């Protein structure tokens, strides 16, 4: 039988292989760096065993023969204090030899480099990343100097069992060995200084702390007497083995909710908040949804796996059921358990199912209710949410028209009235503070709130005491463009179009120095326009500026700088756009330009410098930075 024959039996000869390079780096970090959270290894191994049981239960829906006579799915934890080992076993889906090599020898995720990049050297912070990046199994090497895995894929014959072993030093050995029982056993041979984990009381305590909510029984050798000796051959279930979301809310403590979140999200931090609901009537389902404290590494990748865990009548169906929450809520974690969805439903049918659509709308409202309560009851907590997830949440303004008003009320902005760069103002706050005669909401976009705050276009608004929204997220221009107005207040980009001196509310005079109708000024501006040529569409006197000499204004229909940057980064061709250069004709630089009009070279240098500094303050890139530097040097020398 040839080696390529798919029916060939696996080789009995042990094969030694090297870990993927990233795994070697990861193991080194785990073994030598993460000392303060050693007990996480047990949480991760039991979570993996639970996932294996879930996957088998789902596969058995269409292939009941996979369960055979061993239909009761369970997890067992065993240990030997004298020999110094701990073993976590399950009778779940198991692995074939090829799967063992792939799943235990490599990290087949694009997030590996992100994981390694995020490791900071801070033990507490680094420990939080384990599991979140799918690397929980490797936490075994924090406490073990050798790990052995015995496994057999459900549906394969006994002789196709596999043994995998490694000391975590860069290589692993895999060998085909007979295994009567399907599933996986992971045995950790503990380091000498970690043998304290091979203790009945210690293990029971960790299981109840981290894994009490696991939906499968987690058993250990039974305790015989008060001294802690084991009853030979007897097992006892340590956890409650009851799905948390099926229990009444009054019977669940805050710590139990937090531990369940840590299990499903592979997070060592508590969530910001949660909502637990059981719906009865035409549609019967339970949901338990959480808002994390930290954004996942792939939050801004709209194609990444997302969604809640889906159960039907407590049978696990899928990990990332994206149909139950809109995309702008992709950071939400939790479970949904329905009594009504058919068990053999496919992904496509789920998307077309009326019950799914109704549940999606209801669950979105539950999340918004949760955020409403957080905003009202815990301003610091909501600020933490906004800093982590605000850029994604804003997408809901466009994507969820039915809840747009509720989402608008939850948006937060930095404004010229804010302290520092904090985004704490609501649109309702802005509308309440504005002058009665103001009919627009003024905003400006920039790369950061600090850059927006220092923009010269704000000067006349500051002089009049008018508040301006400082928008700095790349998505902001897109969102505001779709909004159009808020409570009959039209959104207005203060960098667009011409600004007339008398059109702004407020009593303070506009002191721009503009000499309207002055023939000398008009002629000087026309000459500046001829110097710049096609780089600008117009050079005109400005009503925006009080202190700065120049700024750039966009045309009413021209694409904003932030949106241009996004499209250019994605490789898209942009339409030709030429901004307007506005000049503060009362500024000393303009007056000096008038005095030096006869020096053609100096006039051109000063004109171009006024244009280039205006471009820089707006976040535009200069076509020739080197020439800009040489021009500045010439002017400094003169």
CORKA-V868983 format. One record per run of one state. SS is the DSSP state (H for helix, E for strand, L for the rest). FROM is the first residue (numbers start at 1). TO is the last residue. If there is no record, write none. Layout:
SS:FROM:TO
SS:FROM:TO
This chain:
L:1:14
E:15:18
L:19:20
H:21:33
L:34:39
H:40:62
L:63:63
H:64:66
L:67:73
E:74:80
L:81:84
E:85:90
L:91:96
H:97:105
L:106:111
H:112:118
L:119:122
H:123:129
L:130:135
H:136:142
L:143:143
E:144:152
L:153:157
H:158:160
L:161:161
E:162:166
L:167:170
E:171:176
L:177:182
E:183:190
L:191:191
H:192:197
L:198:199
H:200:210
L:211:216
E:217:223
L:224:229
E:230:237
L:238:243
H:244:246
L:247:248
H:249:251
L:252:253
H:254:265
L:266:272
E:273:279
L:280:284
E:285:291
L:292:307
E:308:312
L:313:314
E:315:321
H:322:324
L:325:326
H:327:329
L:330:331
E:332:338
L:339:346
H:347:352
L:353:353
H:354:377
L:378:378
H:379:393
L:394:395
H:396:399
L:400:400
H:401:410
L:411:412
E:413:415
L:416:424
E:425:425
L:426:426
H:427:433
L:434:439
E:440:445
L:446:448
H:449:453
L:454:455
H:456:464
L:465:468
E:469:471
L:472:475
H:476:483
L:484:484
E:485:486
L:487:488
E:489:493
L:494:495
E:496:496
L:497:518
H:519:535
L:536:537
E:538:541
L:542:549
E:550:554
L:555:560
H:561:569
L:570:579
E:580:583
L:584:587
H:588:595
L:596:599
H:600:617
L:618:624
H:625:637
L:638:638
